[in-house]
């Protein structure tokens, strides 16, 4: 039986999640990339809570002219600022089964530039 693209990504995602666990001191930076938007969350897996979140939908009305990669960079900057407010300076990166290039890489690099360690 042919597996869909979504099924293949889920398989990779579960493999990644077996190894990566977020804690209160070092939460998991989880990424989700849809065709139009990109989302990032800081998750403490021990208490199953989201410490901070950011998405490209927050400033969608003003950033219609930005490319998707530029939107991902701004989301990376936002999540790093919100992590600092939450008292977090180190995270574990969870790419969510997506390849580490393009928008995912742009988000990660901009978060690193803002001072988030991973």
C-alpha positions in Angstrom: 0.0 0.0 0.0 1.3 3.5 -0.9 2.0 5.7 2.1 1.0 9.4 1.8 3.4 12.2 2.3 1.7 12.9 5.7 2.1 9.3 6.8 5.8 9.4 6.0 6.3 12.6 7.9 4.4 11.2 10.9 6.7 8.2 11.0 9.8 10.4 11.0 8.1 12.7 13.6 7.5 9.8 16.0 11.1 8.6 15.6 12.4 12.1 16.5 10.0 12.4 19.5 11.4 9.1 21.0 14.7 10.9 21.4 13.7 14.5 22.2 12.0 15.4 25.4 11.5 19.0 26.7 11.8 19.9 30.4 11.0 23.1 32.3 14.7 24.2 32.1 15.2 23.2 28.5 11.8 23.0 26.7 11.1 21.5 23.3 10.9 24.0 20.4 8.3 22.3 18.2 7.8 23.5 14.6 4.8 23.0 12.4 4.9 24.1 8.8 1.8 24.2 6.6 1.7 25.4 3.0 0.8 29.0 4.0 1.9 29.4 7.7 4.6 28.4 10.1 4.1 27.8 13.9 6.5 27.4 16.8 5.9 26.4 20.4 8.0 26.0 23.5 6.7 22.9 25.2 7.5 21.5 28.7 6.8 17.8 28.2 7.1 16.9 31.9 4.0 19.0 32.8 2.5 19.0 29.2 2.3 22.7 29.0 3.1 25.3 26.4 5.4 28.0 27.7 5.3 30.2 24.7 4.0 30.2 21.1 4.4 32.2 17.9 3.1 32.0 14.4 3.1 33.7 11.1 -0.6 34.3 11.4 -0.1 36.9 14.2 1.1 39.6 11.8 -0.4 38.2 8.7 -2.3 41.4 7.7 0.9 43.5 7.6 3.3 40.9 6.2 1.4 39.8 3.1 4.3 41.0 1.0 7.0 39.0 2.8 8.2 35.7 1.5 7.5 32.5 3.5 11.2 32.4 4.5 11.1 36.0 5.8 7.9 35.1 7.7 9.7 32.1 9.2 12.6 34.4 10.3 10.2 36.8 12.0 8.5 33.9 13.8 12.0 32.7 15.0 12.7 36.2 16.3 9.3 36.3 18.1 9.6 32.9 19.7 13.1 33.8 21.0 11.9 37.0 22.5 8.9 35.2 24.2 11.3 32.5 25.5 13.4 35.2 27.1 10.3 36.6 28.8 9.4 33.1 30.1 12.9 32.8 31.5 14.1 30.2 28.9 17.5 30.5 27.2 18.2 26.9 26.1 15.8 24.7 24.1 15.7 21.3 22.4 14.8 21.7 18.7 12.0 19.5 17.3 11.7 19.9 13.5 8.5 17.9 13.5 9.5 15.5 10.7 10.2 18.4 8.3 13.5 18.6 6.5 16.0 21.0 8.1 16.2 23.5 5.2 14.2 26.4 3.8 11.7 27.8 6.3 12.5 25.4 9.1 16.2 26.4 8.9 15.4 30.1 8.6 13.3 29.9 11.8 16.0 28.1 13.7 18.8 30.4 12.6 16.8 33.6 13.5 16.0 32.1 16.9 19.7 31.4 17.4 20.6 34.9 16.4 18.2 36.3 19.0 20.1 34.4 21.7 18.2 31.1 22.0 20.7 28.2 22.6 20.1 24.8 20.9 
